């Protein structure tokens, strides 16, 4: 046996983490995740009334597919089948509109959107109530 060959060196090298192999595995995982997102069906185009408001950090969208909250880079989508109730709050001396979604599994989620003018948040609340009424009336008559 040659002096520079150590028995079992291949087995030790195979068990040590290889940075190139890990990088390739991470790249494959990221590619699979991107492919999964691409395979997801996009949200359908809204058929009914739509309510959408946003500020510099967050947004609220209500349409025929449900309610969508966005805060910075995070998004939460609620389908009408999982929504038990939607509540709005417009504090008296504030410019924020708060929308809270209560799911059928007894959880609640909320987001705030700040209006550029205080009286605009009341207009938003009125518009949102109108849109919500149309979707909740549709689901009540369907059952």
GIFENJO-V589139 format. One record per residue. N is the residue number from 1. RES is the residue in three letters. PHI is phi in radians with two decimals (none if undefined). Layout:
# GIFENJO-V589139
{{N,RES,PHI} {N,RES,PHI}}
This chain:
# GIFENJO-V589139
{{1,UNK,none} {2,UNK,-1.12} {3,UNK,-1.24} {4,UNK,-1.49} {5,UNK,-1.72} {6,UNK,-1.82} {7,UNK,-1.08} {8,UNK,1.41} {9,UNK,-1.13} {10,UNK,-1.12} {11,UNK,-1.14} {12,UNK,-1.17} {13,UNK,-1.11} {14,UNK,-1.22} {15,UNK,-1.48} {16,UNK,-1.36} {17,UNK,-1.18} {18,UNK,-1.84} {19,UNK,-1.05} {20,UNK,-1.18} {21,UNK,-1.15} {22,UNK,-1.12} {23,UNK,-1.12} {24,UNK,-1.14} {25,UNK,-1.12} {26,UNK,-1.13} {27,UNK,-1.10} {28,UNK,-1.14} {29,UNK,-1.11} {30,UNK,-1.11} {31,UNK,-1.11} {32,UNK,-1.14} {33,UNK,-1.14} {34,UNK,-1.13} {35,UNK,-1.15} {36,UNK,-1.13} {37,UNK,-1.15} {38,UNK,-1.15} {39,UNK,-1.33} {40,UNK,-1.12} {41,UNK,-1.29} {42,UNK,-1.19} {43,UNK,-1.08} {44,UNK,-1.13} {45,UNK,-1.19} {46,UNK,-1.11} {47,UNK,-1.64} {48,UNK,-1.91} {49,UNK,-1.11} {50,UNK,-2.24} {51,UNK,-2.15} {52,UNK,-2.58} {53,UNK,-2.38} {54,UNK,-2.74} {55,UNK,-2.26} {56,UNK,-1.19} {57,UNK,-2.06} {58,UNK,-2.39} {59,UNK,-2.61} {60,UNK,-2.29} {61,UNK,-2.25} {62,UNK,-2.18} {63,UNK,-2.59} {64,UNK,-1.14} {65,UNK,-1.54} {66,UNK,2.48} {67,UNK,-2.06} {68,UNK,-2.19} {69,UNK,-1.89} {70,UNK,-2.29} {71,UNK,-2.39} {72,UNK,0.96} {73,UNK,-1.72} {74,UNK,-1.71} {75,UNK,-2.28} {76,UNK,-2.21} {77,UNK,-1.97} {78,UNK,-2.12} {79,UNK,-1.36} {80,UNK,-1.01} {81,UNK,-1.20} {82,UNK,-1.81} {83,UNK,-1.64} {84,UNK,-1.59} {85,UNK,-2.80} {86,UNK,-2.29} {87,UNK,-2.15} {88,UNK,-2.05} {89,UNK,-2.46} {90,UNK,-2.24} {91,UNK,-0.97} {92,UNK,-1.07} {93,UNK,-1.93} {94,UNK,-2.31} {95,UNK,-1.78} {96,UNK,-1.60} {97,UNK,-1.89} {98,UNK,-1.91} {99,UNK,-2.09} {100,UNK,-2.12} {101,UNK,-1.83} {102,UNK,-1.82} {103,UNK,-1.52} {104,UNK,-1.20} {105,UNK,-1.66} {106,UNK,1.14} {107,UNK,-1.99} {108,UNK,-2.30} {109,UNK,-2.40} {110,UNK,-2.47} {111,UNK,-2.58} {112,UNK,-1.93} {113,UNK,-2.20} {114,UNK,-1.61} {115,UNK,-1.45} {116,UNK,-1.15} {117,UNK,-2.27} {118,UNK,-1.09} {119,UNK,-1.26} {120,UNK,-1.20} {121,UNK,-1.13} {122,UNK,-1.19} {123,UNK,-1.10} {124,UNK,-1.02} {125,UNK,-1.06} {126,UNK,-1.14} {127,UNK,-1.10} {128,UNK,-1.10} {129,UNK,-1.04} {130,UNK,-1.10} {131,UNK,-1.17} {132,UNK,-1.08} {133,UNK,-1.02} {134,UNK,-1.15} {135,UNK,-1.38} {136,UNK,-1.26} {137,UNK,-1.16} {138,UNK,-1.09} {139,UNK,-1.27} {140,UNK,-1.20} {141,UNK,-1.32} {142,UNK,-1.34} {143,UNK,-1.72}}
